[in-house]
Each structure stands twice: as C-alpha cells, then as structure tokens.
Amino acid sequence: MSEKIKADINAAKQTICSAISDWTQTEHRYGDPIPIFVNGSLTGHMTRSLMTKNTRIDNIVRPVILAAPSSNIDLKSLKKLITHSELTIRDMGNLTDAIRSKVAKIADNANKLAPSETIMQEKIIAALGTTQAADIALRQLCHAANEVISESQSEHINSRGRPKDKVAHTVAYEFARLYYDITQEVPTYAEGTSGPSGRVSPKLAELFEKLAIEANIRRPLEAAITQISAEIN
C-alpha cells in the first residue's frame, strides 16, 4: 500500500471519529469505546474486546485497503513473513516430544492468565493446544500471504484503479450502519443548496473525499438505507 493511501486511511479514521463525536456529543478518539446515544442520552457503549475494539471503524475503511494495489515493499515484507513462518513451522517440527510437551504445558498454563478481553480467543487456543494452534495459524498465514502475492501480479498487469462502485457502496453501508447502531435511527440522505446536509450525508461526503472515492454519495447511501431498513424490519 502506498504512503498516499495510508495517509488517506488515517485521515478517514479521523473523519469517522469526528462523526461519532457529533452523533454522541462526546469527544471520541480512535480506540475509545463507541458510545450508544439514543434520543439525546448516552445509554451505554458497544460491546468490544481487546481484539475487536476498532473493528467498526476499520470495517468502514477496509474496502479501500483491500482494493489498493500492493506495493513492492508490502510484497517484500510478505515474502519475508512466509520465509520466517516456514522456518518456525520447521523448527517446531524438529522439537523432541519431551521438549514440545514442556513448552506446550507452560504455554497452555499462560493462557489462564489472559486478560478478560481475550478470554474467548484463549479458550479456543487452549482447546487446540498452543503449539498446535500456532502451527495451524502459521500455515494459514503462509497460504494467505502467497495468495496476496499471486493476486498482486494480476493487479500490476490489469490495474485500472479501485473498483469504486463496490467500494463506495460498502463504505457507505458500514458508515450508515454504524450511525444506526449508535443512535437507533435509520439515516437519511439529505442535500441542500450548498451540498449534502443532515447528520450523515456531509460526513459521508467528507469520508469519500478522504478515501479518494470518486463517486457521488447519493446512490451508495440510499442503497445502504434500503439495506439497513430491510435488516431491522
């Protein structure tokens, strides 16, 4: 991913945080619990864990990240990751049964000291066994990294920019859904003589600009409103 796209992503996250601040009458920062603000009152915060605390904001910008072509630096890092992962898998396989059992016992006991935010993930790892879970995770990581490298070759050959229509609709939906989950109000598309107006439209327009999405917000937002209305009824 280019430095320009990284900067776009960071700017977009700040725009989303600014929107959350406006919707909830709070000062929201990336990483903070997202408030639930219904009928002018703070009623709680969205459920989250240490692993998922930024998921709702990250989901909004993720389509742009996925659509971005991989840079040579990214691909080089992936190749290093594959090499190191394969070496770790090999080294784990070369451990004697006695040493593997000792390592596994200590690692599995460490799971019991996990913070409450990751208790579910730790239970899954404990059920598999730490060393077995590590082996599975590393193999899946290698497979996924190889897939990204393979796809990047097609990107460089057939690159025509970001698939903006799909990206625009997904960004608009995730943003509008976040608004609904915070306020319990279905968003509306609004436009005045000077441009988008209301609680959602101006921020979505700003978000599109920050993410370099060259599309009008109206159709993506209206499609998002239709989808959300269907989901809640």
C-alpha positions, -999 to +999 in steps of 0.1 A: +000+000+000+013+034-010+021+061+016-007+082-001-033+056+006-020+051+042-024+088+047-059+087+032-069+058+056-056+077+087-074+109+076-106+089+070-104+073+105-103+108+120-133+118+100-152+088+113-142+096+149-154+132+143-187+119+131-191+097+162-183+127+183-210+147+166-236+119+168-229+113+205-220+147+218-187+133+231-150+136+222-144+103+205-109+091+196-098+060+177-096+031+201-122+045+225-153+025+233-180+036+209-210+052+227-246+043+222-265+076+221-303+072+218-328+101+220-302+125+232-290+103+260-259+081+265-272+046+271-240+026+271-212+015+248-209-011+221-196-044+232-160-050+222-128-069+232-092-060+231-090-078+197-121-060+182-121-026+198-115-008+164-134-032+142-164-009+135-142+019+122-118-004+105-147-021+086-156+013+070-121+019+055-113-018+048-128-019+013-103+008+002-074-011+018-085-043+000-089-025-033-054-008-030-027-024-051+001-040-031+034-021-031+068-037-037+076-030-001+045-048+010+053-078-012+088-079+001+075-079+037+051-107+028+079-128+013+099-124+045+069-133+066+065-165+046+101-174+050+102-168+088+069-186+092+081-217+073+113-217+094+092-215+126+070-244+114+101-265+106+117-257+140+086-266+158+085-299+139+121-306+149+114-303+186+117-336+205+084-349+221+098-341+255+106-305+248+074-300+228+054-312+258+072-290+282+068-259+260+031-267+254+024-271+291+040-238+300+022-220+271-011-236+279-008-225+316+000-190+304-035-189+288-051-190+322-036-155+329-051-140+298-069-106+302-107-109+302-109-091+268-092-121+251-106-149+272-127-164+243-097-165+220-075-180+247-101-207+253-100-217+216-062-218+217-063-239+249-087-263+233-064-268+203-032-267+223-009-237+220+017-253+198-009-269+175-028-236+172+005-219+163+012-244+136-022-241+121-021-203+122+013-201+106+003-224+078-028-204+071-008-172+072+017-186+047-012-196+024-029-162+027+004-144+020+011-165-010-024-157-023-019-120-019+014-122-037-002-141-066-031-117-068-007-087-069+008-100-101-026-097-117-031-062-101+000-049-118-010-064-152-047-054-151-047-024-128-074+000-136-077+018-103-100+010-074-133-008-082-150+024-070-187+013-073-184-017-049-160+002-026-183+032-024-214+011-016-196-009+011-181+022+027-215+039+027-232+009+042-207+004+070-208+041+078-246+043+078-249+011+098-226+025+124-248+056+127-279+034+131-262+012+158-251+043+177-284+062+175-310+036+167-321+060+139-322+050+102-300+075+084-314+097+056-299+112+026-302+150+027-289+177+003-293+214+005-284+242-019-248+241-007-244+204-008-250+174+015-268+182+048-280+164+078-262+142+103-248+116+079-246+129+044-219+156+050-196+133+069-200+106+043-191+131+016-160+141+035-152+104+040-154+097+003-131+127-003-106+115+022-106+080+008-103+093-028-136+076-038-147+093-069-184+088-066-214+108-055-227+097-021-264+096-031-268+062-047-245+043-023-261+060+008-297+053-005-288+017-012-273+015+024-305+030+038-326+004+020-304-024+032-305-013+068-342-008+067-346-044+055-323-057+082-341-041+111-377-049+099 
